[in-house]
Amino acid sequence: MITASQFLTPARELGFNFYTGTPCSYLKPFINYVIDTDGFEFIDSVNEGDAVAIAAGATVGGKRAVVMFQNSGLGNAVNPLTSLTYTFNIPVMVITTLRGEPGGPADEPQHELMGQITIAMIETMRLKWAYFPQTDSEVAPALKLADEYMKQTNQPFVFVMRKDDIADYKLQKKPAPSKKDISITHTDHFNLDYKARTTRTPVLEALQKEMGLDAAVIATTGKTGREFYEVGDQKNQFYMVGSMGCALAFGIGLALVRPKLKVVVIDGDGALLMRTGSMATAGAYKPKNLVHILIDNEAHDSTGGQGTVTGSVSFGAIAAGFGYESIYSTDELTVFTELLKKLKSNNETTFVHLKTQKGSPEKLGRPKVTPAEVSVRFTEFVQA
Ligand SMILES: Cc1ncc(C[n+]2csc(CCOP(=O)(O)OP(=O)(O)O)c2C)c(N)n1
């Protein structure tokens, strides 16, 4: 057993000062210490996949980030670990606990199977891993191994934490008081018939024209990224080819660590429904430089146009409920284009719900620039 500080202090010396994750009782002293101690930033993520994406955004923004979670949530993290950090070469450190360790201490039935397959899952994902250090003398070599591997490969490194690896540490800081009597007054402004709405490409053209190189722009999975590339490839554009639903969490991580950089996330309705919870993180931490634009064509356009359920959803009201500061809704391209001027210089956590119809240009291509190349030049852009 070591104290949280015995690991976290030398880790901070190596630059690991950005932490995000979802708690586990095994992690309790570790997370508590991070929350309490100056020099660490902790972002509470609503699920383990979001945590990976937030950490990835922070890493691209120049931080060394650590994701912490219970192995029950490893499944929630598989998609961003296989199609975001792997694909884009983003080296985050992961600490997963090992509830249900085979041959380990008695545990709850719900951890039995996951405990047996955790290591196999990590290895199946081809992630390099080691057990979390249990003695002070093991800390330096463990950190050296992780640090060197991450620097050499630009890939994540996983520590597997067992029961009682960390000595108890009680949280000193009191949580912020909760808001009372929240009342939501949001009205959507959708006037047009579905077929009278714009398609996506004119929206992306307007966005690129207005923002130029003055913002980092993250385009959600599927045809949005492909169309954005066709509109004109630029170094400030991140085409999130996989990790569906993670664009917002990635943008939050980036916006939080680069507060002077305007970060625009272009989301899809299917993607946002998949990980709506990340809107709570945006509303709670309120990065003032974050503009979250939902292009809502009420369909999974990229995979054949099957309808989503957004016809009955007021995302504006949801954004207000989650605590976004500035909320707009429209189905008119001219209104959106006008709004872009304001968004360029506003300083509030902003959500825009833009209704469109589905449909893409015929013979839509795919980015010829690889995710690894996108990652390198986008990183250079945001850190410039
Ligand atoms: C986790 C995951 N599930 C499913 C897919 C397949 N997929 C790629 S794009 C897409 C549709 C996305 O819908 P939406 O966000 O509404 O964007 P649109 O296609 O309408 O532009 C789906 C289902 C995927 N890439 N990842």
The ligand as a Tripos MOL2 file, in Angstrom:
@<TRIPOS>MOLECULE
LIG
   26    27     1     0     0
SMALL
NO_CHARGES

@<TRIPOS>ATOM
      1 C1        -20.3560    3.7000  -31.4550 C.3       1 LIG1
      2 C2        -20.7740    3.7630  -32.8760 C.ar      1 LIG1
      3 N1        -22.0000    3.3180  -33.2340 N.ar      1 LIG1
      4 C3        -22.3840    3.3870  -34.5220 C.ar      1 LIG1
      5 C4        -21.5530    3.8880  -35.4680 C.ar      1 LIG1
      6 C5        -21.9740    3.9590  -36.9290 C.3       1 LIG1
      7 N2        -22.3250    5.3350  -37.2970 N.ar      1 LIG1
      8 C6        -21.4420    6.1730  -37.8690 C.ar      1 LIG1
      9 S1        -22.0800    7.6630  -38.1910 S.2       1 LIG1
     10 C7        -23.5760    7.2070  -37.5730 C.ar      1 LIG1
     11 C8        -24.7380    8.1280  -37.6080 C.3       1 LIG1
     12 C9        -24.5120    9.3750  -36.8630 C.3       1 LIG1
     13 O1        -25.7260   10.0830  -36.8200 O.3       1 LIG1
     14 P1        -25.7690   11.6210  -36.5550 P.3       1 LIG1
     15 O2        -24.9120   11.9420  -35.4120 O.co2     1 LIG1
     16 O3        -27.1910   12.0470  -36.5010 O.co2     1 LIG1
     17 O4        -25.0680   12.2730  -37.8100 O.3       1 LIG1
     18 P2        -25.4800   12.2000  -39.3530 P.3       1 LIG1
     19 O5        -25.0760   10.8490  -39.8360 O.co2     1 LIG1
     20 O6        -26.9360   12.4410  -39.4690 O.co2     1 LIG1
     21 O7        -24.6610   13.2680  -39.9580 O.co2     1 LIG1
     22 C10       -23.5480    5.8980  -37.1000 C.ar      1 LIG1
     23 C11       -24.7110    5.2160  -36.4900 C.3       1 LIG1
     24 C12       -20.2750    4.3320  -35.0460 C.ar      1 LIG1
     25 N3        -19.3900    4.8710  -35.8840 N.pl3     1 LIG1
     26 N4        -19.9290    4.2550  -33.7520 N.ar      1 LIG1
@<TRIPOS>BOND
     1     1     2 1
     2     2     3 ar
     3     2    26 ar
     4     3     4 ar
     5     4     5 ar
     6     5     6 1
     7     5    24 ar
     8     6     7 1
     9     7     8 ar
    10     7    22 ar
    11     8     9 ar
    12     9    10 ar
    13    10    11 1
    14    10    22 ar
    15    11    12 1
    16    12    13 1
    17    13    14 1
    18    14    15 2
    19    14    16 1
    20    14    17 1
    21    17    18 1
    22    18    19 2
    23    18    20 1
    24    18    21 1
    25    22    23 1
    26    24    25 1
    27    24    26 ar
@<TRIPOS>SUBSTRUCTURE
     1 LIG1         1 GROUP 0 **** ****
